[in-house]
Amino acid sequence: MLSKPRRALPALIEPGECQVVLQIVGASPVTVITVISEATGLDFMSASKLAQDAPSVVASGISQASAELVVERLEKAGAKAVSAEQYRPESG
């Protein structure tokens, strides 16, 4: 049975210049995967794959406030995550 596409929670995806990097999933992977799904709109299996690939970028192109919310939720779920400005190679 196919699942319906999900939508990310609006407060977690305000446009901006930041990204969230999941470093360590921690002791509660199901809860962490749920937070990833809420932040990205990915289905459970896709969010699970993203968690398994840690360290990985969970969200990018979001505001600092959104990034901090995502990091806070991930940390409450037992994960280790950080927010930072998106990497932009210098042109020239």
N, CA, C and O atoms as a Tinker XYZ file with bonds, in Angstrom:
   368  protein
     1  N      0.843000   -1.184000    0.000000    73     2
     2  CA     0.000000    0.000000    0.000000    64     1     3
     3  C      0.887000    1.246000    0.000000    63     2     4     5
     4  O      1.775000    1.374000    0.843000    81     3
     5  N      0.659000    2.132000   -0.909000    73     3     6
     6  CA     1.428000    3.366000   -0.997000    64     5     7
     7  C      0.895000    4.384000   -0.010000    63     6     8     9
     8  O     -0.314000    4.486000    0.195000    81     7
     9  N      1.796000    5.135000    0.601000    73     7    10
    10  CA     1.364000    6.170000    1.521000    64     9    11
    11  C      1.237000    7.486000    0.775000    63    10    12    13
    12  O      1.900000    7.715000   -0.236000    81    11
    13  N      0.367000    8.350000    1.295000    73    11    14
    14  CA     0.188000    9.661000    0.687000    64    13    15
    15  C      1.413000   10.516000    0.978000    63    14    16    17
    16  O      2.027000   10.385000    2.036000    81    15
    17  N      1.771000   11.396000    0.037000    73    15    18
    18  CA     2.886000   12.302000    0.313000    64    17    19
    19  C      2.540000   13.178000    1.514000    63    18    20    21
    20  O      1.393000   13.591000    1.682000    81    19
    21  N      3.526000   13.451000    2.335000    73    19    22
    22  CA     3.321000   14.277000    3.511000    64    21    23
    23  C      3.805000   15.691000    3.224000    63    22    24    25
    24  O      4.517000   15.943000    2.253000    81    23
    25  N      3.406000   16.582000    4.080000    73    23    26
    26  CA     3.903000   17.956000    4.008000    64    25    27
    27  C      4.667000   18.263000    5.276000    63    26    28    29
    28  O      4.279000   17.841000    6.366000    81    27
    29  N      5.739000   18.988000    5.132000    73    27    30
    30  CA     6.515000   19.402000    6.295000    64    29    31
    31  C      5.718000   20.425000    7.093000    63    30    32    33
    32  O      4.904000   21.161000    6.535000    81    31
    33  N      5.954000   20.466000    8.396000    73    31    34
    34  CA     5.296000   21.456000    9.234000    64    33    35
    35  C      5.785000   22.849000    8.846000    63    34    36    37
    36  O      6.992000   23.076000    8.773000    81    35
    37  N      4.865000   23.789000    8.594000    73    35    38
    38  CA     5.261000   25.124000    8.113000    64    37    39
    39  C      6.296000   25.829000    8.988000    63    38    40    41
    40  O      7.182000   26.499000    8.460000    81    39
    41  N      6.205000   25.694000   10.310000    73    39    42
    42  CA     7.154000   26.379000   11.197000    64    41    43
    43  C      8.571000   25.843000   11.040000    63    42    44    45
    44  O      9.536000   26.500000   11.429000    81    43
    45  N      8.693000   24.644000   10.468000    73    43    46
    46  CA    10.009000   24.028000   10.340000    64    45    47
    47  C     10.659000   24.256000    8.981000    63    46    48    49
    48  O     11.781000   23.805000    8.751000    81    47
    49  N      9.970000   24.948000    8.082000    73    47    50
    50  CA    10.532000   25.106000    6.730000    64    49    51
    51  C     10.472000   26.535000    6.195000    63    50    52    53
    52  O     10.373000   26.735000    4.984000    81    51
    53  N     10.532000   27.533000    7.083000    73    51    54
    54  CA    10.574000   28.911000    6.595000    64    53    55
    55  C     11.831000   29.083000    5.749000    63    54    56    57
    56  O     12.902000   28.637000    6.161000    81    55
    57  N     11.736000   29.716000    4.578000    73    55    58
    58  CA    12.899000   29.860000    3.706000    64    57    59
    59  C     14.008000   30.690000    4.344000    63    58    60    61
    60  O     13.750000   31.633000    5.091000    81    59
    61  N     15.229000   30.323000    4.039000    73    59    62
    62  CA    16.377000   31.053000    4.566000    64    61    63
    63  C     17.681000   30.469000    4.059000    63    62    64    65
    64  O     17.714000   29.820000    3.013000    81    63
    65  N     18.752000   30.699000    4.798000    73    63    66
    66  CA    20.095000   30.318000    4.370000    64    65    67
    67  C     20.749000   29.263000    5.263000    63    66    68    69
    68  O     21.962000   29.069000    5.189000    81    67
    69  N     19.976000   28.582000    6.101000    73    67    70
    70  CA    20.563000   27.622000    7.044000    64    69    71
    71  C     20.254000   26.181000    6.659000    63    70    72    73
    72  O     19.380000   25.898000    5.839000    81    71
    73  N     21.006000   25.287000    7.287000    73    71    74
    74  CA    20.766000   23.860000    7.118000    64    73    75
    75  C     20.907000   23.179000    8.475000    63    74    76    77
    76  O     21.527000   23.721000    9.390000    81    75
    77  N     20.329000   21.995000    8.596000    73    75    78
    78  CA    20.440000   21.201000    9.814000    64    77    79
    79  C     21.139000   19.900000    9.450000    63    78    80    81
    80  O     20.748000   19.210000    8.509000    81    79
    81  N     22.181000   19.577000   10.213000    73    79    82
    82  CA    22.932000   18.348000    9.992000    64    81    83
    83  C     22.689000   17.419000   11.174000    63    82    84    85
    84  O     22.973000   17.767000   12.320000    81    83
    85  N     22.162000   16.239000   10.885000    73    83    86
    86  CA    21.994000   15.199000   11.886000    64    85    87
    87  C     23.328000   14.493000   12.025000    63    86    88    89
    88  O     23.839000   13.933000   11.055000    81    87
    89  N     23.900000   14.515000   13.226000    73    87    90
    90  CA    25.203000   13.907000   13.438000    64    89    91
    91  C     25.084000   12.487000   13.978000    63    90    92    93
    92  O     25.725000   11.568000   13.468000    81    91
    93  N     24.265000   12.309000   15.011000    73    91    94
    94  CA    24.077000   11.004000   15.641000    64    93    95
    95  C     22.592000   10.813000   15.921000    63    94    96    97
    96  O     21.938000   11.720000   16.434000    81    95
    97  N     22.054000    9.639000   15.589000    73    95    98
    98  CA    20.626000    9.373000   15.792000    64    97    99
    99  C     20.295000    9.220000   17.267000    63    98   100   101
   100  O     19.283000    9.755000   17.719000    81    99
   101  N     21.103000    8.518000   18.024000    73    99   102
   102  CA    20.849000    8.351000   19.449000    64   101   103
   103  C     20.037000    7.111000   19.761000    63   102   104   105
   104  O     19.899000    6.213000   18.930000    81   103
   105  N     19.500000    7.073000   20.977000    73   103   106
   106  CA    18.844000    5.875000   21.508000    64   105   107
   107  C     17.390000    5.711000   21.084000    63   106   108   109
   108  O     16.814000    4.643000   21.289000    81   107
   109  N     16.783000    6.738000   20.499000    73   107   110
   110  CA    15.368000    6.665000   20.109000    64   109   111
   111  C     15.195000    6.920000   18.614000    63   110   112   113
   112  O     14.649000    7.950000   18.219000    81   111
   113  N     15.659000    5.983000   17.777000    73   111   114
   114  CA    15.630000    6.248000   16.334000    64   113   115
   115  C     14.226000    6.477000   15.766000    63   114   116   117
   116  O     14.068000    7.272000   14.840000    81   115
   117  N     13.222000    5.809000   16.290000    73   115   118
   118  CA    11.870000    5.991000   15.751000    64   117   119
   119  C     11.393000    7.421000   15.981000    63   118   120   121
   120  O     10.781000    8.022000   15.099000    81   119
   121  N     11.670000    7.962000   17.157000    73   119   122
   122  CA    11.281000    9.335000   17.454000    64   121   123
   123  C     12.050000   10.313000   16.577000    63   122   124   125
   124  O     11.478000   11.289000   16.091000    81   123
   125  N     13.325000   10.065000   16.371000    73   123   126
   126  CA    14.151000   10.918000   15.513000    64   125   127
   127  C     13.628000   10.876000   14.077000    63   126   128   129
   128  O     13.543000   11.911000   13.417000    81   127
   129  N     13.284000    9.701000   13.598000    73   127   130
   130  CA    12.758000    9.549000   12.238000    64   129   131
   131  C     11.447000   10.315000   12.101000    63   130   132   133
   132  O     11.193000   10.926000   11.062000    81   131
   133  N     10.621000   10.288000   13.128000    73   131   134
   134  CA     9.363000   11.046000   13.105000    64   133   135
   135  C      9.633000   12.538000   12.982000    63   134   136   137
   136  O      8.949000   13.227000   12.225000    81   135
   137  N     10.619000   13.048000   13.713000    73   135   138
   138  CA    10.975000   14.471000   13.629000    64   137   139
   139  C     11.494000   14.802000   12.227000    63   138   140   141
   140  O     11.135000   15.833000   11.658000    81   139
   141  N     12.331000   13.936000   11.677000    73   139   142
   142  CA    12.837000   14.150000   10.314000    64   141   143
   143  C     11.675000   14.208000    9.327000    63   142   144   145
   144  O     11.649000   15.063000    8.443000    81   143
   145  N     10.730000   13.311000    9.477000    73   143   146
   146  CA     9.558000   13.288000    8.601000    64   145   147
   147  C      8.758000   14.585000    8.715000    63   146   148   149
   148  O      8.307000   15.130000    7.707000    81   147
   149  N      8.583000   15.077000    9.941000    73   147   150
   150  CA     7.853000   16.333000   10.151000    64   149   151
   151  C      8.590000   17.516000    9.534000    63   150   152   153
   152  O      7.964000   18.434000    9.003000    81   151
   153  N      9.915000   17.495000    9.605000    73   151   154
   154  CA    10.714000   18.619000    9.114000    64   153   155
   155  C     10.880000   18.613000    7.600000    63   154   156   157
   156  O     11.133000   19.657000    6.998000    81   155
   157  N     10.740000   17.445000    6.982000    73   155   158
   158  CA    11.020000   17.342000    5.551000    64   157   159
   159  C      9.805000   16.982000    4.701000    63   158   160   161
   160  O      9.775000   17.263000    3.503000    81   159
   161  N      8.809000   16.362000    5.320000    73   159   162
   162  CA     7.673000   15.869000    4.548000    64   161   163
   163  C      7.940000   14.501000    3.950000    63   162   164   165
   164  O      7.107000   13.984000    3.205000    81   163
   165  N      9.085000   13.903000    4.261000    73   163   166
   166  CA     9.410000   12.568000    3.745000    64   165   167
   167  C      8.550000   11.506000    4.425000    63   166   168   169
   168  O      8.127000   11.682000    5.568000    81   167
   169  N      8.293000   10.402000    3.719000    73   167   170
   170  CA     7.605000    9.285000    4.351000    64   169   171
   171  C      8.559000    8.618000    5.335000    63   170   172   173
   172  O      9.754000    8.912000    5.346000    81   171
   173  N      8.024000    7.714000    6.165000    73   171   174
   174  CA     8.814000    7.102000    7.230000    64   173   175
   175  C     10.040000    6.372000    6.690000    63   174   176   177
   176  O     11.125000    6.490000    7.261000    81   175
   177  N      9.888000    5.629000    5.613000    73   175   178
   178  CA    11.011000    4.861000    5.063000    64   177   179
   179  C     12.124000    5.782000    4.550000    63   178   180   181
   180  O     13.302000    5.513000    4.781000    81   179
   181  N     11.763000    6.850000    3.865000    73   179   182
   182  CA    12.763000    7.790000    3.359000    64   181   183
   183  C     13.457000    8.524000    4.502000    63   182   184   185
   184  O     14.668000    8.738000    4.466000    81   183
   185  N     12.680000    8.909000    5.519000    73   183   186
   186  CA    13.253000    9.566000    6.690000    64   185   187
   187  C     14.172000    8.601000    7.433000    63   186   188   189
   188  O     15.206000    9.008000    7.964000    81   187
   189  N     13.798000    7.328000    7.469000    73   187   190
   190  CA    14.621000    6.302000    8.104000    64   189   191
   191  C     15.965000    6.167000    7.387000    63   190   192   193
   192  O     17.005000    6.058000    8.037000    81   191
   193  N     15.950000    6.175000    6.074000    73   191   194
   194  CA    17.179000    6.075000    5.277000    64   193   195
   195  C     18.085000    7.276000    5.554000    63   194   196   197
   196  O     19.301000    7.133000    5.680000    81   195
   197  N     17.482000    8.451000    5.647000    73   195   198
   198  CA    18.241000    9.663000    5.942000    64   197   199
   199  C     18.903000    9.551000    7.319000    63   198   200   201
   200  O     20.061000    9.934000    7.487000    81   199
   201  N     18.173000    9.029000    8.295000    73   199   202
   202  CA    18.716000    8.853000    9.642000    64   201   203
   203  C     19.851000    7.833000    9.641000    63   202   204   205
   204  O     20.865000    8.033000   10.310000    81   203
   205  N     19.691000    6.753000    8.903000    73   203   206
   206  CA    20.723000    5.720000    8.840000    64   205   207
   207  C     22.014000    6.238000    8.213000    63   206   208   209
   208  O     23.098000    5.734000    8.506000    81   207
   209  N     21.895000    7.240000    7.356000    73   207   210
   210  CA    23.054000    7.795000    6.660000    64   209   211
   211  C     23.773000    8.883000    7.461000    63   210   212   213
   212  O     24.678000    9.534000    6.939000    81   211
   213  N     23.383000    9.088000    8.722000    73   211   214
   214  CA    23.993000   10.143000    9.542000    64   213   215
   215  C     25.502000    9.935000    9.617000    63   214   216   217
   216  O     25.952000    8.798000    9.751000    81   215
   217  N     26.282000   10.988000    9.537000    73   215   218
   218  CA    25.857000   12.375000    9.485000    64   217   219
   219  C     25.299000   12.744000    8.113000    63   218   220   221
   220  O     25.859000   12.394000    7.074000    81   219
   221  N     24.180000   13.460000    8.143000    73   219   222
   222  CA    23.524000   13.849000    6.896000    64   221   223
   223  C     22.762000   15.152000    7.080000    63   222   224   225
   224  O     22.348000   15.496000    8.187000    81   223
   225  N     22.585000   15.871000    5.978000    73   223   226
   226  CA    21.807000   17.108000    5.996000    64   225   227
   227  C     20.337000   16.720000    6.003000    63   226   228   229
   228  O     19.854000   16.053000    5.088000    81   227
   229  N     19.634000   17.142000    7.038000    73   227   230
   230  CA    18.218000   16.821000    7.190000    64   229   231
   231  C     17.358000   17.879000    6.505000    63   230   232   233
   232  O     16.359000   17.552000    5.864000    81   231
   233  N     17.744000   19.135000    6.639000    73   231   234
   234  CA    16.980000   20.226000    6.034000    64   233   235
   235  C     17.960000   21.296000    5.585000    63   234   236   237
   236  O     18.961000   21.548000    6.256000    81   235
   237  N     17.677000   21.922000    4.456000    73   235   238
   238  CA    18.531000   23.015000    3.981000    64   237   239
   239  C     17.669000   24.087000    3.341000    63   238   240   241
   240  O     16.535000   23.830000    2.935000    81   239
   241  N     18.213000   25.282000    3.256000    73   239   242
   242  CA    17.464000   26.401000    2.683000    64   241   243
   243  C     16.350000   26.876000    3.595000    63   242   244   245
   244  O     15.319000   27.361000    3.127000    81   243
   245  N     16.561000   26.735000    4.932000    73   243   246
   246  CA    15.549000   27.159000    5.894000    64   245   247
   247  C     16.095000   28.307000    6.736000    63   246   248   249
   248  O     17.303000   28.540000    6.778000    81   247
   249  N     15.195000   29.019000    7.405000    73   247   250
   250  CA    15.595000   30.148000    8.228000    64   249   251
   251  C     16.330000   29.679000    9.475000    63   250   252   253
   252  O     16.259000   28.506000    9.842000    81   251
   253  N     17.030000   30.591000   10.120000    73   251   254
   254  CA    17.736000   30.277000   11.366000    64   253   255
   255  C     16.741000   29.805000   12.425000    63   254   256   257
   256  O     17.011000   28.852000   13.156000    81   255
   257  N     15.588000   30.476000   12.506000    73   255   258
   258  CA    14.573000   30.094000   13.497000    64   257   259
   259  C     14.063000   28.677000   13.242000    63   258   260   261
   260  O     13.909000   27.891000   14.177000    81   259
   261  N     13.804000   28.353000   11.978000    73   259   262
   262  CA    13.352000   27.002000   11.636000    64   261   263
   263  C     14.432000   25.979000   11.942000    63   262   264   265
   264  O     14.144000   24.904000   12.469000    81   263
   265  N     15.675000   26.312000   11.613000    73   263   266
   266  CA    16.783000   25.397000   11.871000    64   265   267
   267  C     16.912000   25.117000   13.368000    63   266   268   269
   268  O     17.124000   23.974000   13.774000    81   267
   269  N     16.786000   26.155000   14.179000    73   267   270
   270  CA    16.883000   25.981000   15.626000    64   269   271
   271  C     15.743000   25.104000   16.150000    63   270   272   273
   272  O     15.950000   24.290000   17.050000    81   271
   273  N     14.535000   25.268000   15.586000    73   271   274
   274  CA    13.402000   24.419000   15.985000    64   273   275
   275  C     13.653000   22.956000   15.631000    63   274   276   277
   276  O     13.376000   22.062000   16.430000    81   275
   277  N     14.173000   22.719000   14.442000    73   275   278
   278  CA    14.446000   21.346000   14.011000    64   277   279
   279  C     15.511000   20.726000   14.912000    63   278   280   281
   280  O     15.358000   19.589000   15.358000    81   279
   281  N     16.594000   21.465000   15.184000    73   279   282
   282  CA    17.657000   20.967000   16.056000    64   281   283
   283  C     17.093000   20.674000   17.447000    63   282   284   285
   284  O     17.397000   19.637000   18.036000    81   283
   285  N     16.282000   21.579000   17.965000    73   283   286
   286  CA    15.686000   21.385000   19.290000    64   285   287
   287  C     14.837000   20.116000   19.333000    63   286   288   289
   288  O     14.935000   19.333000   20.278000    81   287
   289  N     14.016000   19.914000   18.324000    73   287   290
   290  CA    13.170000   18.716000   18.273000    64   289   291
   291  C     14.008000   17.444000   18.146000    63   290   292   293
   292  O     13.716000   16.437000   18.793000    81   291
   293  N     15.035000   17.491000   17.322000    73   291   294
   294  CA    15.900000   16.326000   17.174000    64   293   295
   295  C     16.616000   16.004000   18.488000    63   294   296   297
   296  O     16.735000   14.839000   18.868000    81   295
   297  N     17.084000   17.034000   19.168000    73   295   298
   298  CA    17.783000   16.806000   20.428000    64   297   299
   299  C     16.842000   16.282000   21.511000    63   298   300   301
   300  O     17.236000   15.441000   22.319000    81   299
   301  N     15.597000   16.775000   21.535000    73   299   302
   302  CA    14.604000   16.242000   22.477000    64   301   303
   303  C     14.325000   14.768000   22.196000    63   302   304   305
   304  O     13.990000   14.008000   23.105000    81   303
   305  N     14.463000   14.370000   20.932000    73   303   306
   306  CA    14.245000   12.972000   20.539000    64   305   307
   307  C     15.468000   12.107000   20.818000    63   306   308   309
   308  O     15.431000   10.894000   20.616000    81   307
   309  N     16.564000   12.734000   21.287000    73   307   310
   310  CA    17.753000   11.975000   21.643000    64   309   311
   311  C     18.877000   12.014000   20.624000    63   310   312   313
   312  O     19.903000   11.358000   20.806000    81   311
   313  N     18.695000   12.772000   19.561000    73   311   314
   314  CA    19.719000   12.857000   18.518000    64   313   315
   315  C     20.709000   13.979000   18.818000    63   314   316   317
   316  O     20.480000   14.811000   19.696000    81   315
   317  N     21.790000   13.985000   18.086000    73   315   318
   318  CA    22.755000   15.086000   18.109000    64   317   319
   319  C     22.680000   15.741000   16.745000    63   318   320   321
   320  O     22.901000   15.091000   15.723000    81   319
   321  N     22.365000   17.045000   16.728000    73   319   322
   322  CA    22.237000   17.767000   15.466000    64   321   323
   323  C     22.752000   19.186000   15.642000    63   322   324   325
   324  O     22.791000   19.710000   16.755000    81   323
   325  N     23.148000   19.803000   14.535000    73   323   326
   326  CA    23.630000   21.183000   14.552000    64   325   327
   327  C     23.012000   21.946000   13.381000    63   326   328   329
   328  O     22.645000   21.366000   12.359000    81   327
   329  N     22.911000   23.251000   13.561000    73   327   330
   330  CA    22.471000   24.106000   12.453000    64   329   331
   331  C     23.637000   24.991000   12.044000    63   330   332   333
   332  O     24.475000   25.356000   12.868000    81   331
   333  N     23.679000   25.324000   10.783000    73   331   334
   334  CA    24.754000   26.160000   10.254000    64   333   335
   335  C     24.290000   26.813000    8.963000    63   334   336   337
   336  O     23.285000   26.420000    8.371000    81   335
   337  N     25.043000   27.817000    8.541000    73   335   338
   338  CA    24.760000   28.410000    7.238000    64   337   339
   339  C     25.104000   27.395000    6.161000    63   338   340   341
   340  O     26.020000   26.590000    6.323000    81   339
   341  N     24.362000   27.439000    5.060000    73   339   342
   342  CA    24.632000   26.535000    3.957000    64   341   343
   343  C     26.012000   26.802000    3.395000    63   342   344   345
   344  O     26.457000   27.947000    3.317000    81   343
   345  N     26.685000   25.729000    3.004000    73   343   346
   346  CA    27.991000   25.860000    2.378000    64   345   347
   347  C     27.822000   26.414000    0.964000    63   346   348   349
   348  O     27.008000   25.928000    0.180000    81   347
   349  N     28.593000   27.417000    0.669000    73   347   350
   350  CA    28.575000   28.006000   -0.662000    64   349   351
   351  C     30.019000   28.142000   -1.137000    63   350   352   353
   352  O     30.779000   28.947000   -0.600000    81   351
   353  N     30.396000   27.354000   -2.143000    73   351   354
   354  CA    31.771000   27.480000   -2.640000    64   353   355
   355  C     31.986000   28.866000   -3.241000    63   354   356   357
   356  O     31.091000   29.443000   -3.857000    81   355
   357  N     33.178000   29.373000   -3.047000    73   355   358
   358  CA    33.486000   30.692000   -3.586000    64   357   359
   359  C     33.629000   30.601000   -5.096000    63   358   360   361
   360  O     34.282000   29.700000   -5.622000    81   359
   361  N     33.014000   31.540000   -5.774000    73   359   362
   362  CA    33.134000   31.552000   -7.245000    64   361   363
   363  C     34.281000   32.477000   -7.629000    63   362   364   365
   364  O     34.591000   33.445000   -6.935000    81   363
   365  N     34.870000   32.160000   -8.707000    73   363   366
   366  CA    35.905000   33.068000   -9.133000    64   365   367
   367  C     37.043000   32.424000   -9.673000    63   366   368
   368  O     37.998000   33.090000  -10.073000    81   367
